[in-house]
Amino acid sequence: MTQPHQQPPPTEYEDDEEYGASGEPEERRRAHDAGPPPTEHEEPPPSAAATSAGPTEDEIPSVASAQAADGGRDLRGDTGALPVSLRGRFRLRAVLRRPDHPHQAAVYRVEDDRGSHILKWYHRGHAPDRRVWELLRDRPRRHLTHFTETSDTGADGHPYDLAPSYGETDLAGYLNDNPGPADPVLIHSVVRQLHEALTTLHELNIVHRDLSPANLVLGSLDPASPDLVLVDFAVSAHEPAERYTRDERWVGTALYMSPQASLRHQLIHPPADWWSLGMIVAEMAGGRHPIRFTDNDFVREEISSRAPDLSLVTDHRLRLLCRGLLTRDPDHRWGTDEVAQWLVGGSPPVAPWETGAAPGASDPADDPDIEPFAFLDERYTRPKQLARAFSENWRPARQLLSRRRGSGEFTRWLRQFEGVPGRDAEELTALLGLLEPHHPATPPREPKPVTMVRLISWLGPTLDASYRGVPLDHAGLGDLLREAGRGDEFALSVVADLRDHTILPLLDSRPGGEGLAEVQQRWLTARSRWQHTVDEALHASPWLRDRRAEVRAATRLDRSRLAALLSLAAAPTAHRRRLRERTARIQAAFPQPVAWYGRLLRDPDDLVRMQLAEWLAGFAEQEATEAQGRVNEERALLRQERDLDVAMLWVRRQDMLPTLGWALGGAVGLVLPWIFAIGLGDLVGWPAQRAVLTAWMLVVPAAAAVLALELWTAYRIGSPGYHPDRSLAGLLIDRGSPVARFIRRPGSRFPVQGLLIIPAIALLWAAVAYAPWVWPIATVAVLLWWTWHRTRCWRRYVAELRGRDDRVRPGRPRAAAPPTSGSVT
């Protein structure tokens, strides 16, 4: 958006070289700042006074003489402030245009008690057509500027006009902020509202002469109702009948001029405005202007020699509209009636489409002594036209300069411009040194691409930035890289040339090439960091290292990936946003986090790492999927083990009573023998009465201790680990079985085994006869040790089972310990 005290670029191209290189693309990119954009008149000789039929026709000697007598100083004085005569009426809010030349109007945003306005202060030698003022001042008209106040001399002796502020965005700014083909709904709304505006304007016999997106203010950004207003009538003319201008100066915006308006003497007639509408529609529908040049001469020559390129207009209805409006013959060009039919769904007839021929040689050189140079059956005298021919016919030009005869003729032709003012003499000398062989015997070779770019830039410094015929402005570079991304061989070869030769910085000074040197630097930085970033990712991930060959292949900088890195360098902001959104979606879809991928995304402003993350997304997805598979397997194992634990818990609960029964039986089986022995001793009277009494006193606590120890052991170990392997009942049964078998079948083993029973019987008799109290004490002590031994062996057994399971299935999470009866709730 234009800031106060900042000079916006003019929307009008002029024949004078001093102003011809100024940027219409710059103006088309400039957002409209709350008022009509300042499209101005031509450089002196000035136009007629306000009373003349048109604003660009006749000179006023008094004005021109006064201007010259004053040394060329603008007679309006300080245009950075409001005219002194208006300062008491308006409050200045912003200076939208501070003119550099008298033919430009000073534009201000002002306020008063009625609201916000746009005030334009003209030089009195370049006033708008008074009749246009009068017709647009009498009453408001839809989609047209309504001048609320005009004066020929009211601003310190100079003209001014006042109009409401219709909005803060013009169509040029909107298209710049929203690249690519516009919404068809918006295009239809623009056509409908402009049709109404132009119809009204032409009914008033007014020709706008400068219809362009910069002069269409949008009161709303709603595509269905943009509330469009046509502004800037500085060069408009009230012409009841068509006529030609009487001088050879152009007014208007070259990219939107009709072929008749591009003549040396412009034709002023309504069909020129309909042509401009067609150009606007083609630009909106195709996503870019049909003409890729910005230099005035090239644009006018393109328009006057061939039909606009409508290949990007894919909608058949919009293409029909463009063909009707861009018909070269004004007698067959669509007008208000045909556009009205099209708006209601009709298909008016279109004149045969005249594609025209490619522009040939330029007009004769200013210096008639210049010998022409022949190239592709055309004869060129002006360097800028030959520059265009070389740029569009790259291969034939290189072949011509690779031959001794062709190179010699060209260098002789080129030497005619040595010492010409405005030409870089040092660069010409350097180019001649590169093109001329250093030794007569040396065979000529094709000039290097860098030499060709330098040569074309010297021949046509105002030629739009291009290489091998490919536009390399912002839009052209984007188109090239998209074609390279789709695998187009020619586009890939251009990208390879840009990699191998320092071409982009050489185009930085050409129109449309602004910033290409910075693009080259960002591209070089990305390429130099690329391999290190890949190695860093490999080092950080063992999983990637196991697939090193596949990763190297996926990240190798071939031509298509070089094009992708160049795209990052050309439009870092757009790609930063795209990569953030895409990698965030990819990462969010991972079933498991991938550490190395997260580290690549740690700095979202690092485009190299973000681009690598996008290209390695498949590997990250595979690793995440494998990790999720392992997690799913471990979860399945855990669920299986939990199921087994639940089943075991259920079995333990079901077997608890039998298990405790075996414990009770074992305790009873251990206690009853020594109760029997103590009772027998008391009966026969063998031991002392005191010993018997002591034994009977120990029976009850000892029996309780035996029962408690055995029940606790049974509860602690549980089923099936307790009985018979670790139960007291199992031990008694195991030890009693041989005795029972001997009693039942003594046979031949009696003499040996019978002798073994004698010591046990003797020990039993001694305890009964002398110390019956030993039985309970000894039993409890032995059982207490065995209980500790059993539980310790059980814990070791369980730990050994766990270790064996971990060795069989390493890396899985350890399952919970097998539940014991003590954990039952």
Backbone hydrogen bonds, N-H to C=O, Kabsch-Sander energy under -0.5 kcal/mol:
donor,donor_aa,acceptor,acceptor_aa,energy
2,T,31,A,-0.8
5,H,95,V,-0.9
6,Q,3,Q,-1.7
6,Q,95,V,-0.6
13,Y,252,G,-1.7
19,Y,16,D,-1.4
20,G,16,D,-1.6
21,A,17,E,-0.7
22,S,19,Y,-1.4
24,E,22,S,-1.0
27,E,23,G,-2.0
28,R,24,E,-2.9
29,R,25,P,-1.5
30,R,26,E,-0.8
30,R,27,E,-0.7
34,A,32,H,-1.1
39,T,37,P,-1.7
41,H,103,H,-1.9
47,S,125,G,-0.7
48,A,54,G,-0.5
52,S,49,A,-2.3
57,E,54,G,-0.7
64,A,60,I,-2.3
65,S,61,P,-3.0
66,A,62,S,-2.4
67,Q,63,V,-2.5
68,A,64,A,-2.6
69,A,65,S,-3.0
70,D,66,A,-1.3
71,G,68,A,-1.8
72,G,67,Q,-2.4
73,R,70,D,-1.1
77,G,74,D,-1.7
79,T,77,G,-1.0
81,A,78,D,-0.9
86,L,83,P,-1.8
87,R,83,P,-0.8
87,R,84,V,-0.7
89,R,86,L,-1.0
90,F,86,L,-1.8
91,R,111,E,-2.8
92,L,90,F,-0.5
93,R,109,R,-3.0
94,A,109,R,-1.6
96,L,94,A,-0.8
96,L,107,V,-1.5
97,R,107,V,-2.0
104,Q,101,H,-1.8
106,A,121,W,-2.6
107,V,97,R,-1.7
108,Y,119,L,-2.7
109,R,94,A,-3.0
110,V,108,Y,-0.6
110,V,117,H,-2.1
111,E,91,R,-1.8
112,D,115,G,-1.9
115,G,112,D,-1.2
117,H,110,V,-2.8
118,I,163,A,-3.2
119,L,108,Y,-2.3
119,L,117,H,-0.5
120,K,161,D,-2.2
121,W,106,A,-3.1
122,Y,120,K,-0.6
122,Y,159,P,-2.2
126,H,123,H,-2.4
127,A,124,R,-0.6
129,D,236,S,-0.6
130,R,50,A,-1.5
132,V,129,D,-0.5
133,W,129,D,-1.8
134,E,130,R,-2.4
135,L,131,R,-2.2
136,L,132,V,-2.0
137,R,133,W,-0.6
137,R,134,E,-0.7
138,D,134,E,-1.0
144,L,141,R,-1.9
145,T,230,L,-1.4
147,F,136,L,-1.3
147,F,145,T,-0.7
148,T,146,H,-0.6
148,T,162,L,-1.9
149,E,162,L,-1.3
151,S,160,Y,-2.0
155,A,158,H,-2.1
156,D,154,G,-0.8
157,G,153,T,-1.6
158,H,155,A,-1.3
160,Y,151,S,-2.1
161,D,120,K,-1.8
162,L,149,E,-2.7
163,A,118,I,-1.9
165,S,116,S,-1.2
166,Y,164,P,-0.8
169,T,218,L,-0.6
171,L,213,P,-0.9
171,L,216,L,-2.5
172,A,213,P,-1.1
174,Y,170,D,-2.2
175,L,171,L,-2.6
176,N,172,A,-2.0
177,D,173,G,-2.2
178,N,174,Y,-1.3
180,G,287,G,-0.8
182,A,284,M,-3.1
186,L,183,D,-0.6
187,I,183,D,-2.1
188,H,184,P,-2.5
189,S,185,V,-2.0
190,V,186,L,-2.7
191,V,187,I,-2.6
192,R,188,H,-2.5
193,Q,189,S,-2.5
194,L,190,V,-2.8
195,H,191,V,-2.4
196,E,192,R,-1.7
197,A,193,Q,-2.1
198,L,194,L,-3.3
199,T,195,H,-2.2
200,T,196,E,-2.1
201,L,197,A,-2.6
202,H,198,L,-3.0
203,E,199,T,-1.8
204,L,200,T,-1.1
204,L,201,L,-0.5
205,N,202,H,-1.6
206,I,201,L,-2.2
207,V,237,A,-2.8
208,H,206,I,-0.5
212,S,210,D,-0.7
215,N,212,S,-1.9
216,L,213,P,-1.5
217,V,215,N,-0.6
217,V,229,V,-2.4
218,L,169,T,-3.2
219,G,217,V,-0.7
219,G,226,P,-1.0
219,G,227,D,-1.4
220,S,226,P,-1.9
225,S,222,D,-1.3
229,V,217,V,-2.0
230,L,143,H,-2.5
231,V,215,N,-2.5
231,V,229,V,-0.5
236,S,233,F,-0.6
237,A,207,V,-2.3
238,H,53,A,-0.6
239,E,205,N,-2.0
239,E,237,A,-0.9
243,R,268,I,-1.3
245,T,266,Q,-2.4
254,A,252,G,-0.6
256,Y,253,T,-2.2
257,M,254,A,-1.5
262,S,258,S,-0.9
263,L,260,Q,-0.8
266,Q,264,R,-0.7
267,L,260,Q,-1.3
268,I,243,R,-3.3
268,I,266,Q,-0.6
269,H,267,L,-0.8
272,A,269,H,-1.6
273,D,270,P,-1.5
274,W,270,P,-1.2
275,W,271,P,-2.1
276,S,272,A,-1.9
277,L,273,D,-1.9
278,G,274,W,-2.1
279,M,275,W,-2.2
280,I,276,S,-2.1
281,V,277,L,-2.5
282,A,278,G,-2.6
283,E,279,M,-2.4
284,M,280,I,-2.4
285,A,281,V,-3.0
286,G,282,A,-2.2
287,G,283,E,-1.3
292,R,290,P,-0.5
296,N,20,G,-0.7
299,V,295,D,-2.8
300,R,296,N,-2.7
301,E,297,D,-2.3
302,E,298,F,-2.5
303,I,299,V,-2.6
304,S,300,R,-2.4
305,S,301,E,-1.1
306,R,302,E,-1.9
307,A,355,T,-2.4
310,L,308,P,-0.7
313,V,310,L,-1.3
314,T,312,L,-1.1
319,R,315,D,-2.6
320,L,316,H,-2.0
321,L,317,R,-2.0
322,C,318,L,-2.6
323,R,319,R,-2.5
324,G,320,L,-2.1
325,L,321,L,-2.5
326,L,322,C,-2.5
327,T,324,G,-0.7
332,H,329,D,-1.4
333,R,329,D,-0.6
334,W,324,G,-2.5
339,V,335,G,-2.3
340,A,336,T,-2.0
341,Q,337,D,-2.0
342,W,338,E,-2.4
343,L,339,V,-2.3
344,V,340,A,-1.0
344,V,341,Q,-0.5
345,G,342,W,-1.7
346,G,341,Q,-2.9
354,E,352,P,-0.6
355,T,353,W,-0.9
357,A,305,S,-1.2
370,I,367,D,-1.8
373,F,380,Y,-2.7
375,F,378,E,-2.9
378,E,375,F,-1.1
380,Y,373,F,-2.7
380,Y,378,E,-0.5
385,Q,382,R,-0.7
386,L,382,R,-1.6
387,A,383,P,-2.5
388,R,384,K,-1.5
389,A,385,Q,-2.0
390,F,386,L,-2.9
391,S,387,A,-2.3
392,E,388,R,-2.5
393,N,389,A,-1.5
394,W,391,S,-0.5
397,A,393,N,-2.0
398,R,394,W,-2.3
399,Q,395,R,-2.4
400,L,396,P,-2.5
401,L,397,A,-2.2
402,S,398,R,-1.0
403,R,399,Q,-0.6
403,R,400,L,-1.0
407,S,403,R,-2.9
408,G,404,R,-2.3
409,E,405,R,-2.6
410,F,406,G,-2.2
411,T,407,S,-2.5
412,R,408,G,-2.1
413,W,409,E,-2.2
414,L,410,F,-2.7
415,R,411,T,-1.9
416,Q,413,W,-1.1
417,F,414,L,-1.8
418,E,415,R,-1.5
420,V,417,F,-1.7
423,R,420,V,-1.7
425,A,423,R,-1.0
428,L,424,D,-2.0
429,T,425,A,-2.3
430,A,426,E,-2.3
431,L,427,E,-2.5
432,L,428,L,-2.6
433,G,429,T,-2.0
434,L,430,A,-1.5
435,L,431,L,-2.1
436,E,432,L,-2.4
442,T,439,H,-1.7
452,M,448,K,-2.2
453,V,449,P,-2.4
454,R,450,V,-2.5
455,L,451,T,-2.4
456,I,452,M,-2.7
457,S,453,V,-2.4
458,W,454,R,-1.9
459,L,455,L,-2.6
460,G,456,I,-2.9
463,L,460,G,-2.0
465,A,511,P,-2.6
467,Y,470,V,-2.0
470,V,467,Y,-1.9
472,L,465,A,-2.8
477,L,473,D,-3.2
478,G,474,H,-1.7
479,D,475,A,-2.4
480,L,476,G,-2.5
481,L,477,L,-2.3
482,R,478,G,-2.1
483,E,479,D,-2.3
484,A,480,L,-2.3
485,G,481,L,-2.3
486,R,482,R,-1.3
487,G,484,A,-1.6
488,D,483,E,-2.3
492,L,488,D,-2.3
493,S,489,E,-2.1
494,V,490,F,-2.0
495,V,491,A,-2.1
496,A,492,L,-2.2
497,D,493,S,-2.0
498,L,494,V,-2.4
499,R,495,V,-1.7
500,D,496,A,-2.4
501,H,497,D,-2.1
503,I,501,H,-1.9
506,L,503,I,-0.8
507,L,503,I,-0.9
507,L,504,L,-1.1
508,D,505,P,-1.0
510,R,507,L,-1.3
513,G,510,R,-2.4
516,L,513,G,-2.2
519,V,515,G,-2.0
520,Q,516,L,-2.4
521,Q,517,A,-2.0
522,R,518,E,-2.6
523,W,519,V,-2.5
524,L,520,Q,-2.7
525,T,521,Q,-2.4
526,A,522,R,-2.3
527,R,523,W,-2.5
528,S,524,L,-2.5
529,R,525,T,-1.8
530,W,526,A,-1.1
531,Q,527,R,-0.6
533,T,529,R,-2.2
534,V,530,W,-2.2
535,D,531,Q,-2.7
536,E,532,H,-2.2
537,A,533,T,-1.9
538,L,534,V,-2.3
539,H,535,D,-2.6
540,A,536,E,-1.7
541,S,537,A,-0.7
541,S,538,L,-0.8
545,R,541,S,-2.1
546,D,542,P,-1.8
547,R,544,L,-1.6
548,R,545,R,-1.4
551,V,547,R,-2.3
552,R,548,R,-2.8
553,A,549,A,-2.1
554,A,550,E,-2.0
555,T,551,V,-1.3
556,R,552,R,-0.6
558,D,556,R,-2.2
562,L,558,D,-2.3
563,A,559,R,-2.1
564,A,560,S,-1.6
565,L,561,R,-2.3
566,L,562,L,-2.4
567,S,563,A,-2.1
568,L,564,A,-1.8
569,A,565,L,-2.1
570,A,566,L,-2.2
571,A,567,S,-2.2
575,H,571,A,-2.1
576,R,572,P,-2.4
577,R,573,T,-2.0
578,R,574,A,-2.2
579,L,575,H,-3.1
580,R,576,R,-2.2
581,E,577,R,-2.1
582,R,578,R,-2.7
583,T,579,L,-2.8
584,A,580,R,-1.9
585,R,581,E,-2.0
586,I,582,R,-2.5
587,Q,583,T,-2.9
588,A,584,A,-2.3
589,A,585,R,-1.2
589,A,586,I,-0.6
590,F,587,Q,-1.2
595,A,593,P,-0.5
598,G,594,V,-2.1
599,R,595,A,-1.9
600,L,596,W,-1.5
601,L,597,Y,-1.3
602,R,599,R,-1.1
606,D,603,D,-1.7
607,L,605,D,-1.1
610,M,606,D,-2.2
611,Q,607,L,-2.7
612,L,608,V,-2.3
613,A,609,R,-2.3
614,E,610,M,-1.8
615,W,611,Q,-2.1
616,L,612,L,-2.0
617,A,614,E,-0.9
620,A,616,L,-2.2
621,E,617,A,-2.6
622,Q,618,G,-2.1
623,E,619,F,-2.6
624,A,620,A,-2.7
625,T,621,E,-2.4
626,E,622,Q,-2.5
627,A,623,E,-2.7
628,Q,624,A,-2.3
629,G,625,T,-2.2
630,R,626,E,-2.3
631,V,627,A,-2.4
632,N,628,Q,-2.8
633,E,629,G,-2.4
634,E,630,R,-2.7
635,R,631,V,-2.7
636,A,632,N,-2.2
637,L,633,E,-2.4
638,L,634,E,-2.7
639,R,635,R,-2.9
640,Q,636,A,-2.5
641,E,637,L,-2.9
642,R,638,L,-3.0
643,D,639,R,-2.5
644,L,640,Q,-2.5
645,D,641,E,-2.9
646,V,642,R,-2.9
647,A,643,D,-2.7
648,M,644,L,-3.1
649,L,645,D,-2.8
650,W,646,V,-2.5
651,V,647,A,-2.7
652,R,648,M,-3.1
653,R,649,L,-2.5
654,Q,650,W,-2.4
655,D,651,V,-2.7
656,M,652,R,-0.7
656,M,653,R,-0.6
659,T,655,D,-2.5
660,L,656,M,-3.0
661,G,657,L,-2.3
662,W,658,P,-2.4
663,A,659,T,-2.0
664,L,660,L,-2.8
665,G,661,G,-2.9
666,G,662,W,-2.6
667,A,663,A,-2.4
668,V,664,L,-2.7
669,G,665,G,-2.9
670,L,666,G,-1.4
671,V,667,A,-2.4
672,L,668,V,-2.7
674,W,670,L,-0.7
675,I,671,V,-1.7
676,F,672,L,-2.7
677,A,673,P,-2.4
678,I,674,W,-2.1
679,G,675,I,-2.4
680,L,676,F,-2.5
681,G,677,A,-2.3
682,D,678,I,-2.2
683,L,679,G,-2.0
684,V,680,L,-2.5
685,G,681,G,-1.4
686,W,681,G,-0.8
692,V,688,A,-2.1
693,L,689,Q,-2.6
694,T,690,R,-2.2
695,A,691,A,-2.3
696,W,692,V,-2.6
697,M,693,L,-1.8
698,L,694,T,-1.5
699,V,695,A,-0.9
700,V,696,W,-0.7
702,A,698,L,-2.0
703,A,699,V,-3.0
704,A,700,V,-2.4
705,A,701,P,-2.6
706,V,702,A,-2.8
707,L,703,A,-2.4
708,A,704,A,-2.8
709,L,705,A,-2.9
710,E,706,V,-2.1
711,L,707,L,-2.6
712,W,708,A,-2.7
713,T,709,L,-2.2
714,A,710,E,-2.4
715,Y,711,L,-2.4
716,R,712,W,-2.6
717,I,713,T,-2.7
718,G,714,A,-1.9
722,Y,718,G,-2.0
726,R,722,Y,-2.6
731,L,727,S,-1.9
732,L,728,L,-2.5
733,I,729,A,-2.6
734,D,730,G,-2.8
735,R,731,L,-2.8
736,G,732,L,-2.4
737,S,733,I,-1.7
739,V,735,R,-0.6
740,A,736,G,-2.4
741,R,737,S,-2.8
742,F,738,P,-2.3
743,I,739,V,-2.5
744,R,740,A,-2.4
745,R,741,R,-2.7
749,R,746,P,-1.3
750,F,747,G,-1.1
753,Q,749,R,-2.3
754,G,750,F,-2.6
755,L,751,P,-0.9
756,L,752,V,-0.9
757,I,753,Q,-0.9
757,I,754,G,-0.7
758,I,754,G,-0.7
758,I,755,L,-0.5
760,A,756,L,-0.7
761,I,757,I,-2.4
762,A,758,I,-2.4
763,L,759,P,-2.5
764,L,760,A,-2.4
765,W,761,I,-2.4
766,A,762,A,-2.3
767,A,763,L,-2.2
768,V,764,L,-2.3
769,A,765,W,-2.6
770,Y,766,A,-2.4
771,A,766,A,-0.8
771,A,767,A,-0.6
774,V,771,A,-1.6
775,W,772,P,-1.0
777,I,773,W,-1.2
778,A,774,V,-2.9
779,T,775,W,-2.3
780,V,776,P,-2.2
781,A,777,I,-2.3
782,V,778,A,-2.7
783,L,779,T,-2.5
784,L,780,V,-2.4
785,W,781,A,-2.0
786,W,782,V,-2.4
787,T,783,L,-2.4
788,W,784,L,-1.8
789,H,785,W,-2.3
790,R,786,W,-2.9
791,T,787,T,-2.2
792,R,788,W,-2.0
793,C,789,H,-2.4
794,W,790,R,-2.1
795,R,791,T,-2.1
796,R,792,R,-2.2
797,Y,793,C,-2.1
798,V,794,W,-2.2
799,A,795,R,-2.5
800,E,796,R,-2.5
801,L,797,Y,-1.9
802,R,798,V,-2.1
803,G,799,A,-2.5
804,R,800,E,-2.2
805,D,801,L,-1.9
806,D,802,R,-2.3
807,R,803,G,-1.9
808,V,804,R,-1.4
809,R,805,D,-2.0
812,R,809,R,-1.0
821,S,715,Y,-0.6
823,S,820,T,-1.8
824,V,821,S,-1.2
